Amino acid sequence: MFKNKLFNIMLVILSTLTLMGVLTIVLYTQFFQETKAESELTIDEILRVSVETDEITTNLLSNHVIRSKFVFQLDNTRATTEFEKRDFQIENIIIQELADMKESDFRGSKGILELEKIIRDRVNEIMDDGYVVQVYMNARVIQ
């Protein structure tokens, strides 16, 4: 390669050491470093970041009255604190969405799931410190 034998030996040794270093780093990061798996939260962790609304009573579009309660699962405790401060805005969003629904929208799970999704999306629009992961309708009475 080069005419100087010492330079060739030094170049081979440096290349070998560099290759061994890179290989060591790759193996270490792939096999020996602990990885945080995105596992599901335990029930205690979910309860820590969940907030339940007061009972909300309002009229539906079909002249029926609904009493409902919701549980909101948030992504962190800062979001929980913010959510509790915004409770009047959250209740307003829920009442607005319920006012546009009919009694027949609650006959199956499809309508309830759609309502939960709409409420989650609208609440996420006003949240600053986190977001709503899931909305659960845990009580409903239609009269």
N, C-alpha and C positions, 0 to 999 in steps of 0.2 A: 504494500500500500504506500507507505512513505519510506524514504531511504533511511531514516533514523529508526533503529530497532528499539531503542528505549522509548521513543515517542509512541510507537505502535503498541508496545506492552502497556504503557500508561493509559492509552486510549481504550484498550480492551478492558482493563481493570475498572476504569471509571464508568464505562458503559455497563459492565456487569453489576457494579454496585448500584448504579441508578436504577437498573431494571429490577434488582432485588428489592430496593427500597419501595418502588412503586408497587410491586407485587405484594409486599408485606402490608402496605397501607390498604390496598384493595381487599386482601384477605381479612384483615382485621375489621374493616368496616362492614364487610358482608357477613362474617360468621361470628365474630366475638363481641360486637357491640350490641347492647340490648336495644331493641326497637320497641317503640310505644305503638302497640296495635290500637287501631280505632275500634275498641270494643264497646259494647253497649253498656250504658250506665246501670248501676245497681239501683234498686228501688229507693234506697236511702239518698243516693245522689240526685235522683229525680225529684224526690220530695224537697230536697234542699233548694232546688231552683224552680219550684212550682208555686204558683199563686192561684188561689181560688177567688172567684168573684162573689159578691153578694148576690142574693136572689134578685133577678130582674123580671119585672112584670110589665108587659106591653101588649098592644094590640097588633094583630096580624092584618095583612091586607084583606083577608077573607072575613073580617069582623069577629074573629075568635080572639081570645086572650091567651097569652102564653106566659108561664112562669118558668124561668130557666136559670141554671147555674153553669158556669164554665170553669175549667181548670186550665191554666196556661203553663206549659213547660218552657222555660227559657234556657238560654245557652250558658249563662254564668250568673253569679250572685249580684254583680253590678247591674245587670239587666233586670234582675228581680227587684232591686231597690228602685230603679227608674220606673218599672212597671207599676209598683205600688203608689208612686207619686202621680202617675198618669191615670189613676183608676177612673176618674170622671170622663176622660177622653175615651178610655176603653169601653166603658159602659155606653157612651154615646154611639160609638161604632157598632156595638152589638144591637142597640135599639134600632138604629138606622137599617141594619141588615135584616132584622126580624120584621120590621115594618113593611118590607118589600116582599115578604114570603106569605104563602097561603098555608092553610092547615094541611092541605094535601101534600105539600112539600115535605112534611114530616112523617109520611106513612111508611117510608122505607129508610134504610140506612144511607142510601145514595144522597138524599137531600140533606141529611145531617152532616155527612162527610163534606159535601159541597159548602155548606154554611161554615163549618170549621175551617176549611181552606180559605174561604173569602175573608173571614175574620182574622186569621193568621196573617194573610198578606196585607190587609189594611193596617193592622197593628204594627207590623214590621216597618211600614212606611213612616211611622211617627217615632219609632224607637231610635235612640242615639247610641246607647252603651251596650247594645247586644241585639238579639233577635229572638223571636218566638220560634221554638222548635216544633211544638205540637200544641193543638188546642183540643181539649176534651169537653164534650157537653156531658156533664154528669147528672143533670136533672132537667126534666122538661114535663110540664103539665099543660095541656091545651084544653081550654073550656069553650 
